Amino acid sequence: TGMSVADYLEHYDATWTALMQNQDQCPLQEYGERSVLTTWTISYEQVKSRDPLAAQLLDLWAFLYHGDVWAELV
């Protein structure tokens, strides 16, 4: 992505703080540190900023089916 490790860690901390502000809406309440959610959110937001239609497609797939996405579709 061209982002330095220091910038990523700063972005990670900011994302973590934002997620914790919406803690009651967090889909992974039972997951202790929620590091997976934070990392996923950062990745999703990066996709969304580069290609909003790709993010909408991910949203649609998540809505329609909770399992793996077929490799052929990607």
PDB file with one MODEL, atoms N, CA, C and O in Angstrom:
MODEL        1
ATOM      1  N   THR A   1       0.812  -1.207   0.000  1.00  0.00           N
ATOM      2  CA  THR A   1       0.000   0.000   0.000  1.00  0.00           C
ATOM      3  C   THR A   1       0.850   1.263   0.000  1.00  0.00           C
ATOM      4  O   THR A   1       0.330   2.364  -0.185  1.00  0.00           O
ATOM      5  N   GLY A   2       2.144   1.109   0.205  1.00  0.00           N
ATOM      6  CA  GLY A   2       3.001   2.276   0.266  1.00  0.00           C
ATOM      7  C   GLY A   2       2.986   2.955   1.621  1.00  0.00           C
ATOM      8  O   GLY A   2       3.541   4.045   1.759  1.00  0.00           O
ATOM      9  N   MET A   3       2.376   2.356   2.617  1.00  0.00           N
ATOM     10  CA  MET A   3       2.294   2.935   3.951  1.00  0.00           C
ATOM     11  C   MET A   3       3.438   2.387   4.804  1.00  0.00           C
ATOM     12  O   MET A   3       3.716   1.188   4.786  1.00  0.00           O
ATOM     13  N   SER A   4       4.088   3.262   5.540  1.00  0.00           N
ATOM     14  CA  SER A   4       5.173   2.810   6.409  1.00  0.00           C
ATOM     15  C   SER A   4       4.598   2.064   7.614  1.00  0.00           C
ATOM     16  O   SER A   4       3.413   2.180   7.926  1.00  0.00           O
ATOM     17  N   VAL A   5       5.448   1.308   8.273  1.00  0.00           N
ATOM     18  CA  VAL A   5       5.012   0.563   9.462  1.00  0.00           C
ATOM     19  C   VAL A   5       4.540   1.536  10.537  1.00  0.00           C
ATOM     20  O   VAL A   5       3.517   1.300  11.180  1.00  0.00           O
ATOM     21  N   ALA A   6       5.265   2.611  10.733  1.00  0.00           N
ATOM     22  CA  ALA A   6       4.880   3.601  11.746  1.00  0.00           C
ATOM     23  C   ALA A   6       3.515   4.212  11.430  1.00  0.00           C
ATOM     24  O   ALA A   6       2.685   4.380  12.322  1.00  0.00           O
ATOM     25  N   ASP A   7       3.286   4.546  10.156  1.00  0.00           N
ATOM     26  CA  ASP A   7       1.989   5.099   9.758  1.00  0.00           C
ATOM     27  C   ASP A   7       0.875   4.075   9.941  1.00  0.00           C
ATOM     28  O   ASP A   7      -0.226   4.418  10.371  1.00  0.00           O
ATOM     29  N   TYR A   8       1.165   2.811   9.611  1.00  0.00           N
ATOM     30  CA  TYR A   8       0.163   1.761   9.779  1.00  0.00           C
ATOM     31  C   TYR A   8      -0.204   1.611  11.252  1.00  0.00           C
ATOM     32  O   TYR A   8      -1.383   1.510  11.589  1.00  0.00           O
ATOM     33  N   LEU A   9       0.793   1.595  12.126  1.00  0.00           N
ATOM     34  CA  LEU A   9       0.517   1.447  13.557  1.00  0.00           C
ATOM     35  C   LEU A   9      -0.298   2.623  14.088  1.00  0.00           C
ATOM     36  O   LEU A   9      -1.183   2.447  14.925  1.00  0.00           O
ATOM     37  N   GLU A  10       0.002   3.811  13.600  1.00  0.00           N
ATOM     38  CA  GLU A  10      -0.782   4.981  13.993  1.00  0.00           C
ATOM     39  C   GLU A  10      -2.224   4.840  13.494  1.00  0.00           C
ATOM     40  O   GLU A  10      -3.173   5.119  14.227  1.00  0.00           O
ATOM     41  N   HIS A  11      -2.375   4.410  12.257  1.00  0.00           N
ATOM     42  CA  HIS A  11      -3.711   4.198  11.681  1.00  0.00           C
ATOM     43  C   HIS A  11      -4.448   3.086  12.431  1.00  0.00           C
ATOM     44  O   HIS A  11      -5.650   3.192  12.676  1.00  0.00           O
ATOM     45  N   TYR A  12      -3.733   2.027  12.793  1.00  0.00           N
ATOM     46  CA  TYR A  12      -4.311   0.918  13.552  1.00  0.00           C
ATOM     47  C   TYR A  12      -4.849   1.425  14.885  1.00  0.00           C
ATOM     48  O   TYR A  12      -5.976   1.103  15.261  1.00  0.00           O
ATOM     49  N   ASP A  13      -4.058   2.211  15.599  1.00  0.00           N
ATOM     50  CA  ASP A  13      -4.498   2.747  16.888  1.00  0.00           C
ATOM     51  C   ASP A  13      -5.730   3.631  16.736  1.00  0.00           C
ATOM     52  O   ASP A  13      -6.652   3.561  17.548  1.00  0.00           O
ATOM     53  N   ALA A  14      -5.747   4.462  15.698  1.00  0.00           N
ATOM     54  CA  ALA A  14      -6.906   5.330  15.466  1.00  0.00           C
ATOM     55  C   ALA A  14      -8.149   4.505  15.135  1.00  0.00           C
ATOM     56  O   ALA A  14      -9.246   4.811  15.602  1.00  0.00           O
ATOM     57  N   THR A  15      -7.973   3.465  14.333  1.00  0.00           N
ATOM     58  CA  THR A  15      -9.098   2.594  13.980  1.00  0.00           C
ATOM     59  C   THR A  15      -9.599   1.849  15.205  1.00  0.00           C
ATOM     60  O   THR A  15     -10.807   1.718  15.404  1.00  0.00           O
ATOM     61  N   TRP A  16      -8.683   1.363  16.025  1.00  0.00           N
ATOM     62  CA  TRP A  16      -9.041   0.660  17.267  1.00  0.00           C
ATOM     63  C   TRP A  16      -9.872   1.582  18.160  1.00  0.00           C
ATOM     64  O   TRP A  16     -10.892   1.162  18.707  1.00  0.00           O
ATOM     65  N   THR A  17      -9.444   2.826  18.308  1.00  0.00           N
ATOM     66  CA  THR A  17     -10.168   3.786  19.134  1.00  0.00           C
ATOM     67  C   THR A  17     -11.570   4.020  18.582  1.00  0.00           C
ATOM     68  O   THR A  17     -12.540   4.049  19.339  1.00  0.00           O
ATOM     69  N   ALA A  18     -11.679   4.186  17.270  1.00  0.00           N
ATOM     70  CA  ALA A  18     -12.991   4.400  16.651  1.00  0.00           C
ATOM     71  C   ALA A  18     -13.902   3.196  16.847  1.00  0.00           C
ATOM     72  O   ALA A  18     -15.094   3.353  17.114  1.00  0.00           O
ATOM     73  N   LEU A  19     -13.347   1.994  16.717  1.00  0.00           N
ATOM     74  CA  LEU A  19     -14.153   0.787  16.916  1.00  0.00           C
ATOM     75  C   LEU A  19     -14.629   0.676  18.359  1.00  0.00           C
ATOM     76  O   LEU A  19     -15.756   0.249  18.610  1.00  0.00           O
ATOM     77  N   MET A  20     -13.792   1.052  19.295  1.00  0.00           N
ATOM     78  CA  MET A  20     -14.161   0.952  20.701  1.00  0.00           C
ATOM     79  C   MET A  20     -15.227   1.971  21.077  1.00  0.00           C
ATOM     80  O   MET A  20     -15.984   1.755  22.023  1.00  0.00           O
ATOM     81  N   GLN A  21     -15.294   3.073  20.350  1.00  0.00           N
ATOM     82  CA  GLN A  21     -16.349   4.050  20.597  1.00  0.00           C
ATOM     83  C   GLN A  21     -17.709   3.491  20.189  1.00  0.00           C
ATOM     84  O   GLN A  21     -18.739   3.912  20.716  1.00  0.00           O
ATOM     85  N   ASN A  22     -17.715   2.548  19.256  1.00  0.00           N
ATOM     86  CA  ASN A  22     -18.943   1.895  18.801  1.00  0.00           C
ATOM     87  C   ASN A  22     -18.998   0.460  19.305  1.00  0.00           C
ATOM     88  O   ASN A  22     -19.507  -0.426  18.618  1.00  0.00           O
ATOM     89  N   GLN A  23     -18.482   0.235  20.487  1.00  0.00           N
ATOM     90  CA  GLN A  23     -18.316  -1.112  21.015  1.00  0.00           C
ATOM     91  C   GLN A  23     -19.623  -1.905  21.063  1.00  0.00           C
ATOM     92  O   GLN A  23     -19.615  -3.114  20.829  1.00  0.00           O
ATOM     93  N   ASP A  24     -20.731  -1.251  21.358  1.00  0.00           N
ATOM     94  CA  ASP A  24     -22.001  -1.971  21.439  1.00  0.00           C
ATOM     95  C   ASP A  24     -22.465  -2.472  20.074  1.00  0.00           C
ATOM     96  O   ASP A  24     -23.318  -3.356  20.000  1.00  0.00           O
ATOM     97  N   GLN A  25     -21.912  -1.917  18.992  1.00  0.00           N
ATOM     98  CA  GLN A  25     -22.277  -2.340  17.642  1.00  0.00           C
ATOM     99  C   GLN A  25     -21.265  -3.322  17.062  1.00  0.00           C
ATOM    100  O   GLN A  25     -21.419  -3.773  15.927  1.00  0.00           O
ATOM    101  N   CYS A  26     -20.246  -3.651  17.821  1.00  0.00           N
ATOM    102  CA  CYS A  26     -19.164  -4.510  17.343  1.00  0.00           C
ATOM    103  C   CYS A  26     -19.660  -5.942  17.160  1.00  0.00           C
ATOM    104  O   CYS A  26     -20.181  -6.533  18.106  1.00  0.00           O
ATOM    105  N   PRO A  27     -19.510  -6.513  15.961  1.00  0.00           N
ATOM    106  CA  PRO A  27     -19.999  -7.871  15.719  1.00  0.00           C
ATOM    107  C   PRO A  27     -19.165  -8.958  16.386  1.00  0.00           C
ATOM    108  O   PRO A  27     -19.582 -10.115  16.427  1.00  0.00           O
ATOM    109  N   LEU A  28     -18.001  -8.605  16.905  1.00  0.00           N
ATOM    110  CA  LEU A  28     -17.137  -9.604  17.526  1.00  0.00           C
ATOM    111  C   LEU A  28     -16.912  -9.290  19.000  1.00  0.00           C
ATOM    112  O   LEU A  28     -15.772  -9.293  19.465  1.00  0.00           O
ATOM    113  N   GLN A  29     -17.970  -9.022  19.730  1.00  0.00           N
ATOM    114  CA  GLN A  29     -17.856  -8.668  21.141  1.00  0.00           C
ATOM    115  C   GLN A  29     -17.071  -9.695  21.939  1.00  0.00           C
ATOM    116  O   GLN A  29     -16.298  -9.338  22.829  1.00  0.00           O
ATOM    117  N   GLU A  30     -17.267 -10.974  21.621  1.00  0.00           N
ATOM    118  CA  GLU A  30     -16.626 -12.024  22.402  1.00  0.00           C
ATOM    119  C   GLU A  30     -15.144 -12.185  22.080  1.00  0.00           C
ATOM    120  O   GLU A  30     -14.444 -12.913  22.785  1.00  0.00           O
ATOM    121  N   TYR A  31     -14.656 -11.536  21.051  1.00  0.00           N
ATOM    122  CA  TYR A  31     -13.257 -11.670  20.653  1.00  0.00           C
ATOM    123  C   TYR A  31     -12.423 -10.687  21.463  1.00  0.00           C
ATOM    124  O   TYR A  31     -12.561  -9.474  21.307  1.00  0.00           O
ATOM    125  N   GLY A  32     -11.575 -11.199  22.309  1.00  0.00           N
ATOM    126  CA  GLY A  32     -10.809 -10.428  23.283  1.00  0.00           C
ATOM    127  C   GLY A  32     -10.219  -9.117  22.808  1.00  0.00           C
ATOM    128  O   GLY A  32     -10.762  -8.056  23.115  1.00  0.00           O
ATOM    129  N   GLU A  33      -9.135  -9.160  22.077  1.00  0.00           N
ATOM    130  CA  GLU A  33      -8.440  -7.944  21.673  1.00  0.00           C
ATOM    131  C   GLU A  33      -9.016  -7.317  20.409  1.00  0.00           C
ATOM    132  O   GLU A  33      -8.717  -6.165  20.097  1.00  0.00           O
ATOM    133  N   ARG A  34      -9.820  -8.048  19.696  1.00  0.00           N
ATOM    134  CA  ARG A  34     -10.455  -7.576  18.458  1.00  0.00           C
ATOM    135  C   ARG A  34      -9.433  -7.147  17.403  1.00  0.00           C
ATOM    136  O   ARG A  34      -9.741  -6.315  16.550  1.00  0.00           O
ATOM    137  N   SER A  35      -8.225  -7.705  17.452  1.00  0.00           N
ATOM    138  CA  SER A  35      -7.204  -7.316  16.479  1.00  0.00           C
ATOM    139  C   SER A  35      -7.594  -7.741  15.065  1.00  0.00           C
ATOM    140  O   SER A  35      -7.249  -7.063  14.098  1.00  0.00           O
ATOM    141  N   VAL A  36      -8.305  -8.848  14.941  1.00  0.00           N
ATOM    142  CA  VAL A  36      -8.760  -9.286  13.621  1.00  0.00           C
ATOM    143  C   VAL A  36      -9.751  -8.277  13.053  1.00  0.00           C
ATOM    144  O   VAL A  36      -9.666  -7.913  11.880  1.00  0.00           O
ATOM    145  N   LEU A  37     -10.675  -7.831  13.867  1.00  0.00           N
ATOM    146  CA  LEU A  37     -11.657  -6.848  13.409  1.00  0.00           C
ATOM    147  C   LEU A  37     -10.981  -5.542  13.011  1.00  0.00           C
ATOM    148  O   LEU A  37     -11.323  -4.952  11.986  1.00  0.00           O
ATOM    149  N   THR A  38     -10.037  -5.094  13.806  1.00  0.00           N
ATOM    150  CA  THR A  38      -9.343  -3.847  13.499  1.00  0.00           C
ATOM    151  C   THR A  38      -8.592  -3.961  12.181  1.00  0.00           C
ATOM    152  O   THR A  38      -8.669  -3.065  11.342  1.00  0.00           O
ATOM    153  N   THR A  39      -7.865  -5.061  11.996  1.00  0.00           N
ATOM    154  CA  THR A  39      -7.115  -5.278  10.757  1.00  0.00           C
ATOM    155  C   THR A  39      -8.056  -5.373   9.567  1.00  0.00           C
ATOM    156  O   THR A  39      -7.782  -4.802   8.511  1.00  0.00           O
ATOM    157  N   TRP A  40      -9.167  -6.090   9.730  1.00  0.00           N
ATOM    158  CA  TRP A  40     -10.134  -6.230   8.643  1.00  0.00           C
ATOM    159  C   TRP A  40     -10.729  -4.870   8.282  1.00  0.00           C
ATOM    160  O   TRP A  40     -10.884  -4.548   7.104  1.00  0.00           O
ATOM    161  N   THR A  41     -11.060  -4.079   9.293  1.00  0.00           N
ATOM    162  CA  THR A  41     -11.651  -2.767   9.047  1.00  0.00           C
ATOM    163  C   THR A  41     -10.691  -1.871   8.272  1.00  0.00           C
ATOM    164  O   THR A  41     -11.102  -1.166   7.350  1.00  0.00           O
ATOM    165  N   ILE A  42      -9.421  -1.897   8.644  1.00  0.00           N
ATOM    166  CA  ILE A  42      -8.425  -1.104   7.922  1.00  0.00           C
ATOM    167  C   ILE A  42      -8.355  -1.555   6.467  1.00  0.00           C
ATOM    168  O   ILE A  42      -8.335  -0.726   5.557  1.00  0.00           O
ATOM    169  N   SER A  43      -8.318  -2.861   6.247  1.00  0.00           N
ATOM    170  CA  SER A  43      -8.250  -3.396   4.880  1.00  0.00           C
ATOM    171  C   SER A  43      -9.487  -3.009   4.079  1.00  0.00           C
ATOM    172  O   SER A  43      -9.383  -2.582   2.929  1.00  0.00           O
ATOM    173  N   TYR A  44     -10.652  -3.159   4.689  1.00  0.00           N
ATOM    174  CA  TYR A  44     -11.901  -2.824   4.004  1.00  0.00           C
ATOM    175  C   TYR A  44     -11.944  -1.338   3.642  1.00  0.00           C
ATOM    176  O   TYR A  44     -12.330  -0.979   2.530  1.00  0.00           O
ATOM    177  N   GLU A  45     -11.552  -0.482   4.574  1.00  0.00           N
ATOM    178  CA  GLU A  45     -11.562   0.955   4.301  1.00  0.00           C
ATOM    179  C   GLU A  45     -10.584   1.315   3.184  1.00  0.00           C
ATOM    180  O   GLU A  45     -10.838   2.238   2.409  1.00  0.00           O
ATOM    181  N   GLN A  46      -9.471   0.593   3.098  1.00  0.00           N
ATOM    182  CA  GLN A  46      -8.513   0.823   2.011  1.00  0.00           C
ATOM    183  C   GLN A  46      -9.137   0.447   0.665  1.00  0.00           C
ATOM    184  O   GLN A  46      -9.013   1.187  -0.311  1.00  0.00           O
ATOM    185  N   VAL A  47      -9.806  -0.701   0.620  1.00  0.00           N
ATOM    186  CA  VAL A  47     -10.498  -1.110  -0.610  1.00  0.00           C
ATOM    187  C   VAL A  47     -11.553  -0.071  -0.973  1.00  0.00           C
ATOM    188  O   VAL A  47     -11.666   0.338  -2.128  1.00  0.00           O
ATOM    189  N   LYS A  48     -12.318   0.347   0.021  1.00  0.00           N
ATOM    190  CA  LYS A  48     -13.396   1.309  -0.204  1.00  0.00           C
ATOM    191  C   LYS A  48     -12.868   2.639  -0.739  1.00  0.00           C
ATOM    192  O   LYS A  48     -13.493   3.255  -1.603  1.00  0.00           O
ATOM    193  N   SER A  49     -11.718   3.083  -0.229  1.00  0.00           N
ATOM    194  CA  SER A  49     -11.169   4.363  -0.695  1.00  0.00           C
ATOM    195  C   SER A  49     -10.619   4.257  -2.115  1.00  0.00           C
ATOM    196  O   SER A  49     -10.652   5.231  -2.867  1.00  0.00           O
ATOM    197  N   ARG A  50     -10.117   3.088  -2.486  1.00  0.00           N
ATOM    198  CA  ARG A  50      -9.556   2.900  -3.834  1.00  0.00           C
ATOM    199  C   ARG A  50     -10.632   2.586  -4.872  1.00  0.00           C
ATOM    200  O   ARG A  50     -10.545   3.022  -6.020  1.00  0.00           O
ATOM    201  N   ASP A  51     -11.647   1.824  -4.455  1.00  0.00           N
ATOM    202  CA  ASP A  51     -12.681   1.412  -5.409  1.00  0.00           C
ATOM    203  C   ASP A  51     -13.995   1.169  -4.663  1.00  0.00           C
ATOM    204  O   ASP A  51     -14.246   0.056  -4.203  1.00  0.00           O
ATOM    205  N   PRO A  52     -14.831   2.196  -4.541  1.00  0.00           N
ATOM    206  CA  PRO A  52     -16.089   2.064  -3.809  1.00  0.00           C
ATOM    207  C   PRO A  52     -16.991   0.938  -4.333  1.00  0.00           C
ATOM    208  O   PRO A  52     -17.706   0.306  -3.555  1.00  0.00           O
ATOM    209  N   LEU A  53     -16.960   0.690  -5.638  1.00  0.00           N
ATOM    210  CA  LEU A  53     -17.789  -0.390  -6.187  1.00  0.00           C
ATOM    211  C   LEU A  53     -17.302  -1.760  -5.716  1.00  0.00           C
ATOM    212  O   LEU A  53     -18.111  -2.658  -5.483  1.00  0.00           O
ATOM    213  N   ALA A  54     -15.996  -1.923  -5.577  1.00  0.00           N
ATOM    214  CA  ALA A  54     -15.455  -3.184  -5.054  1.00  0.00           C
ATOM    215  C   ALA A  54     -15.916  -3.388  -3.612  1.00  0.00           C
ATOM    216  O   ALA A  54     -16.244  -4.507  -3.216  1.00  0.00           O
ATOM    217  N   ALA A  55     -15.940  -2.320  -2.833  1.00  0.00           N
ATOM    218  CA  ALA A  55     -16.415  -2.413  -1.453  1.00  0.00           C
ATOM    219  C   ALA A  55     -17.900  -2.773  -1.416  1.00  0.00           C
ATOM    220  O   ALA A  55     -18.332  -3.559  -0.574  1.00  0.00           O
ATOM    221  N   GLN A  56     -18.671  -2.198  -2.327  1.00  0.00           N
ATOM    222  CA  GLN A  56     -20.095  -2.540  -2.391  1.00  0.00           C
ATOM    223  C   GLN A  56     -20.288  -4.003  -2.766  1.00  0.00           C
ATOM    224  O   GLN A  56     -21.198  -4.659  -2.260  1.00  0.00           O
ATOM    225  N   LEU A  57     -19.445  -4.514  -3.642  1.00  0.00           N
ATOM    226  CA  LEU A  57     -19.523  -5.921  -4.020  1.00  0.00           C
ATOM    227  C   LEU A  57     -19.202  -6.816  -2.823  1.00  0.00           C
ATOM    228  O   LEU A  57     -19.864  -7.833  -2.617  1.00  0.00           O
ATOM    229  N   LEU A  58     -18.198  -6.447  -2.038  1.00  0.00           N
ATOM    230  CA  LEU A  58     -17.893  -7.200  -0.816  1.00  0.00           C
ATOM    231  C   LEU A  58     -19.077  -7.173   0.148  1.00  0.00           C
ATOM    232  O   LEU A  58     -19.409  -8.187   0.763  1.00  0.00           O
ATOM    233  N   ASP A  59     -19.711  -6.008   0.276  1.00  0.00           N
ATOM    234  CA  ASP A  59     -20.900  -5.901   1.130  1.00  0.00           C
ATOM    235  C   ASP A  59     -22.006  -6.832   0.650  1.00  0.00           C
ATOM    236  O   ASP A  59     -22.649  -7.513   1.449  1.00  0.00           O
ATOM    237  N   LEU A  60     -22.219  -6.855  -0.658  1.00  0.00           N
ATOM    238  CA  LEU A  60     -23.257  -7.712  -1.230  1.00  0.00           C
ATOM    239  C   LEU A  60     -22.958  -9.176  -0.964  1.00  0.00           C
ATOM    240  O   LEU A  60     -23.840  -9.926  -0.547  1.00  0.00           O
ATOM    241  N   TRP A  61     -21.705  -9.591  -1.207  1.00  0.00           N
ATOM    242  CA  TRP A  61     -21.337 -10.988  -0.958  1.00  0.00           C
ATOM    243  C   TRP A  61     -21.521 -11.360   0.509  1.00  0.00           C
ATOM    244  O   TRP A  61     -21.995 -12.451   0.827  1.00  0.00           O
ATOM    245  N   ALA A  62     -21.144 -10.446   1.400  1.00  0.00           N
ATOM    246  CA  ALA A  62     -21.299 -10.715   2.832  1.00  0.00           C
ATOM    247  C   ALA A  62     -22.775 -10.852   3.195  1.00  0.00           C
ATOM    248  O   ALA A  62     -23.137 -11.653   4.057  1.00  0.00           O
ATOM    249  N   PHE A  63     -23.617 -10.071   2.536  1.00  0.00           N
ATOM    250  CA  PHE A  63     -25.048 -10.138   2.801  1.00  0.00           C
ATOM    251  C   PHE A  63     -25.655 -11.433   2.272  1.00  0.00           C
ATOM    252  O   PHE A  63     -26.476 -12.058   2.943  1.00  0.00           O
ATOM    253  N   LEU A  64     -25.252 -11.832   1.078  1.00  0.00           N
ATOM    254  CA  LEU A  64     -25.846 -13.001   0.435  1.00  0.00           C
ATOM    255  C   LEU A  64     -25.327 -14.322   0.982  1.00  0.00           C
ATOM    256  O   LEU A  64     -26.084 -15.289   1.077  1.00  0.00           O
ATOM    257  N   TYR A  65     -24.047 -14.381   1.345  1.00  0.00           N
ATOM    258  CA  TYR A  65     -23.472 -15.654   1.770  1.00  0.00           C
ATOM    259  C   TYR A  65     -22.310 -15.396   2.715  1.00  0.00           C
ATOM    260  O   TYR A  65     -21.434 -14.582   2.424  1.00  0.00           O
ATOM    261  N   HIS A  66     -22.303 -16.080   3.829  1.00  0.00           N
ATOM    262  CA  HIS A  66     -21.286 -15.850   4.851  1.00  0.00           C
ATOM    263  C   HIS A  66     -20.015 -16.680   4.661  1.00  0.00           C
ATOM    264  O   HIS A  66     -19.056 -16.506   5.412  1.00  0.00           O
ATOM    265  N   GLY A  67     -19.988 -17.569   3.684  1.00  0.00           N
ATOM    266  CA  GLY A  67     -18.829 -18.438   3.467  1.00  0.00           C
ATOM    267  C   GLY A  67     -17.801 -17.814   2.548  1.00  0.00           C
ATOM    268  O   GLY A  67     -17.818 -16.607   2.310  1.00  0.00           O
ATOM    269  N   ASP A  68     -16.917 -18.628   2.041  1.00  0.00           N
ATOM    270  CA  ASP A  68     -15.858 -18.168   1.145  1.00  0.00           C
ATOM    271  C   ASP A  68     -16.424 -17.669  -0.180  1.00  0.00           C
ATOM    272  O   ASP A  68     -17.449 -18.153  -0.661  1.00  0.00           O
ATOM    273  N   VAL A  69     -15.741 -16.704  -0.746  1.00  0.00           N
ATOM    274  CA  VAL A  69     -16.078 -16.199  -2.077  1.00  0.00           C
ATOM    275  C   VAL A  69     -15.383 -17.096  -3.095  1.00  0.00           C
ATOM    276  O   VAL A  69     -14.209 -17.429  -2.936  1.00  0.00           O
ATOM    277  N   TRP A  70     -16.100 -17.481  -4.129  1.00  0.00           N
ATOM    278  CA  TRP A  70     -15.498 -18.325  -5.169  1.00  0.00           C
ATOM    279  C   TRP A  70     -14.338 -17.595  -5.813  1.00  0.00           C
ATOM    280  O   TRP A  70     -14.464 -16.423  -6.167  1.00  0.00           O
ATOM    281  N   ALA A  71     -13.229 -18.257  -5.967  1.00  0.00           N
ATOM    282  CA  ALA A  71     -12.038 -17.645  -6.573  1.00  0.00           C
ATOM    283  C   ALA A  71     -12.321 -17.185  -7.999  1.00  0.00           C
ATOM    284  O   ALA A  71     -11.758 -16.188  -8.451  1.00  0.00           O
ATOM    285  N   GLU A  72     -13.187 -17.901  -8.709  1.00  0.00           N
ATOM    286  CA  GLU A  72     -13.495 -17.546 -10.088  1.00  0.00           C
ATOM    287  C   GLU A  72     -14.205 -16.193 -10.194  1.00  0.00           C
ATOM    288  O   GLU A  72     -14.117 -15.530 -11.228  1.00  0.00           O
ATOM    289  N   LEU A  73     -14.899 -15.786  -9.148  1.00  0.00           N
ATOM    290  CA  LEU A  73     -15.603 -14.509  -9.170  1.00  0.00           C
ATOM    291  C   LEU A  73     -14.656 -13.338  -9.007  1.00  0.00           C
ATOM    292  O   LEU A  73     -14.946 -12.222  -9.439  1.00  0.00           O
ATOM    293  N   VAL A  74     -13.538 -13.598  -8.390  1.00  0.00           N
ATOM    294  CA  VAL A  74     -12.567 -12.532  -8.143  1.00  0.00           C
ATOM    295  C   VAL A  74     -11.730 -12.398  -9.346  1.00  0.00           C
ATOM    296  O   VAL A  74     -10.831 -11.558  -9.383  1.00  0.00           O
TER     297      VAL A  74
ENDMDL
END
